[in-house]
Amino acid sequence: MQLLTADTSHRLYLDVQCQVYLEEGTDYLTMQQSYFGIAASIDAANPLFHYDYQRDKQATDGYTEAHLQVFGKNTELEPILQALCKKRKKKQMGELHFPVGGRRFRPALEDVLEFLIDEQLVSPKPGWEAELEKTRHEFRMIQLKAMVRRYPDEAREALNRASGQRGR
């Protein structure tokens, strides 16, 4: 999808891909993987950067499930990669997987869009802030509920502590 930029001589494109499944024994759709890529051409094969989430990636490929990859040249970093990363053969910055919050605290699509707006890379429509906050809040509440389901004792303890502090 082409994004609206202030300067029409420069274009940015957003590529969003998601794969979900129904979690066994529940009614919950679960994200298997997601991809939010930003490119300077319609060719999504050459992104400028992208945010990925790939469930269980640490176990299979040895890098964090939620990560950012930034493509480009870094003349100071590349010699270091060539010298130190012989086992993985990483030679360029775009091959690094920068962690971004893990399974439950990864960036939402709304965070990526807000970044593009804040950095003046795209031109927002009126009312964008309220709309992004609304849908980001929905995403975060889903993540919060998933954390509570996975860690009910810790959630109960936090609520008990919070209610005890309020009563003082």
N, C-alpha and C positions, 0 to 999 in steps of 0.2 A: 504494500500500500504506500503510495506516495504521500509524504508529509508536507504540510504547508510551510514554506519558508518565506522570510521577508524579501529575500533576493531570489528572483525566479531563475537567475543564471546558475544557481546551485540547487541541487535537489538531494533530498534524503528520502530513504525508503525504509519502512518498517516491515519486518518479516516476523510473524508470530506463528509458532507451531506448538501444539500441545497434544499429548497422548495420555488418556486417562483410562482407568479400569474400575470396575465395581469391586470394592474391597470384600474379600471372602467373608461370608457370614454377617455382612452389614448392608446398610442402604447407602453407604458412603462412596461417592466417586473419589478416587485417589489419583493424584498426578503421578504418572510414570516418568514423564519427561516434558520439559517445556524449553522453548527457545525464543528469545526476543532479540532479534538482530537488527542493527542499523547499518545501512549501506549507502554509498554515494551513487549507485547505479541500480537498475532494476535486477541486475544479476546478483542474486542472493548468495552466490558461491564466493563472492569477494566482499565480506562485510568489513566495516570499519571496526566494529566491536560487537560482541553479543554476550548476553546473559544466558546461561544454561542451567537447567536443573535436570539431573539424571539420577533417579532413585538407585541406590546401591552401587553407585559408580566407584566409590572408594574401595569396595571389596573386589571389584572386577578389574579396574584399570589403575587404581592407586592414586586417584585425585578426588578432591572434594565434590560432593554431589551438586552443590550450588556454587557456581563460579562465573567469573567474568573473564573473557578473553579479548585483548586489545591488539589489533593488528597495526603494524607499522614498523619503522626502524628505530632502534635505540643503539647508537654507536658505542655507548659505554656498557650496556648490558650484554650485547651479543658476544663479545670476546669472553666475558665471564661464563656465559652459558656454554660456549664451545669448550672452554677449559674444564668446567666443573660438572657438566651434565652429560658425561660420556655414556653412562648407562642408558639414559632415556633419549639420548641424541637430540635434545632440544637445542635449536640453534637460533631461534627468533622469538621475539617477545610474544607474538601471536600463538605460540605453542605453550605458553604458561597459563595455568588455571588459577586465577586469583580468587580465593574463597570469599563468599558474600553471604554469610549468615546461616548456612546449613539448611536442613530440610524444612524446618518450621519458620525460620526467620529470614528466608531468602527474599530478595526484592520482588515486589509485585510489578506487573506491567505498568501500573499507575506510577510507580517510582521511576521507571525508565522514562515515561512520558514527561513527568515533572522535571527530571534532569534535563531533558532536551529543551524544555521551555525555560527553565532557570538559566541555562547556559546560552540562551538566545539562538539556539540552533533551529528551532521551529517557532512558528507564530501560533499562539493559542487562540481559540474562539472564546467569546465572552462566556463567563460562567464555568470555565474549565476547572477552577480551583474546587468549587463545591462538588462538581461531578466526580473529579478524581478522588477527593476525600471520601465521598460516599462509597464508591466502589472499592477503594483501598481498605476502608473500614470493614466492609463485608468480607474481603479476603482475610484480613487480620483476625476477625472473629471466628472464621472457619479454622484458621491455624490455632487459635487459642483453644477452641473446643477440642481439637485433635490432641493438643498437649494435655488437656485435662483428662481426656479418655485414656491417654497413655500413662499419665502420672497422677492418678486420683489422690493418693496419699499426700503428695507434695502440694497439690492444689488445695486439699482440705486443710493442711497445716497453714498455708499462706492465708486462707480465708479466716481461719481461727485467730491467727495473729492479727490480722487486719480488724476483725470485729472486736477483739480485746482492746486494741488501741483506741478504737472509736468510743468505747464505753468509759474511758478514763476522763 
